[in-house]
Amino acid sequence: MATPRIRLVVLFGGVSAEHDVSCVSASHVLRAADPERYDLVPVGITRDGEWVLPEGAVKALAEGPAALPERLQVDGPTLEPLPTVLPSTEDEQVVVLPLIHGPMGEDGTVQGLLELAGVPYVGSGVLGSALGMDKVLARTVAASAGLPQPRWLSARDIEVDDGFADRVVDELGLPVFVKPANLGSSVGITKAHDRAELVAALHTATSYDEWVLVEEAVTAREIEVAVLGNAAPRASVPGEIVPSHEFYDYDDKYLDGAADLLVPSSLPDDVTDEVRRLALVAYRSLRCDGMARVDFFYEEAEPARGLMFNEVNTIPGFTPISMYPRLWAASGVPYAELVDELVRLAVERHDHRKDFGRPR
């Protein structure tokens, strides 16, 4: 029997603060995907949550990948989500590639919809996506797996008051990093140097999310490892971020582009081996599948705690300056092959799980 052609539905946009990053990621994936192998179907989600057929992207694809703009526009006629991702037929295998960063895309919500639709999709399932998105729960699960971490505290927005600010100062000291628990791309993250900045930072973080993570500021190198696979994942060479700002914030990532991205990093061989091992521990313990980028701190100065887990990103960026594809390119998997492998892993995972929980 001939292998069915793959209809690759690329989801992008979304309602989160990372909408623009997603639009850039999607454009580059569509450029890289082999049109001889895939029927490419871009589907946008507006900032208001409407699913649309982006006419500009469809027209550009018809003219050839080179016609795609740097950033896709989320506009066009409205679509119904489930019919858009109808299950596969004998002649056509549907695979969905969600490139929606942040809440309502990376957090298990879209993954749940795709499970209901019964289609393979790239990346982690509902639980792995939800855990990876929530920095507080990710840290909690990572601690249970024995992963070293910086000291941190968390609180719900209704608990964020003067008493919590006092507790942060008493237990973590200053400065600290204040982060919305469920957001990425460094959106909403603030470094607070004194109590007044801490109070303002807590207000900023809780304007983005119901939960907040406060973390001690460590003087450390920022190390990232790309992981690829399902039951038998493999880790890339590690890379290193050298921020041009006080820390690697949104502007440094996507606007200024001045940060140095060192691929591979210059870590000693034993530390390289250890960070790759820890990345796989984090990946498995947080129920990741398909892909994720696992981020660490490497503290060399006193107290010299070495490697410490920071977070996991289950839908890492695919922009030209994104670390995930760069790390795999340095590990022998170029961009187009990476897309192919992610699609293959999506089908593999779907085929393995499709009959679980059903009457036998």
C-alpha angles and dihedrals in degrees: 000000000000118000108256118244114255121240102203111202110198112201117200143158114039138172099280129098087258093067094116094049089053092053091055093046092052094051093055094046090052090050092051100044113099109247089201089062103034139045096219117215117181114202121185130204114206126223086259093055099255118143111227140177102238101223094192093056092045091051092047092050090053089055093048137275092280089065092063113109123236090253124029121227120231101221139112140081117341119257134199109242102224098044088048090064101036115172121270124274130210090268100040133041113207117210123176121212108197111203095171108129122206131005120000091025114036096034102073098270097104089037089058090052090051091049088055090048089053096228131133114252135185119255139013125346128245097286097041091048093049093048093047092050096050107071092193095053092040089056090047094051092042090054090053088054090054098252113155115237142175115263114274145170132203137198142176116246093254088056095052103104140120090289092057091047089052090050091052092052093045097046104030104021123210142333102043137166117240116202138177104243095226109043138081144199088063090285112161095007118137134181108221116203099179139016095269091053089046092056091048091047092052089052090051094048094048090051086066102038144010092238129053132199120206116194133185113253109247127193098230146128116261111234126185131192126191117218125198129185147051120246092354105038125180130208128228127224109284122256131202133222118215105188122215089204127058086275136358098279132166094272092050091050103044113006111037096027088199099127117107114239108199113201112208103018122231095240119143113265094252092051090047090054092047097049090050090051093048090048090058091047090053092045094052097040092051092050095243122171134183100005145352140158114228117204128205142177119228111204113196101162122074126325078032098194092169118211119016128180115244110171147313126238113204094187103035120187121276097195119128091264096043117123099218098069091035092055092051092046087055088049094054102269111108122206100265092046089049091057090049092050093049091052091049091050091050092055092044092053093045093050091049095051106031097097098041113120094014125117113271 
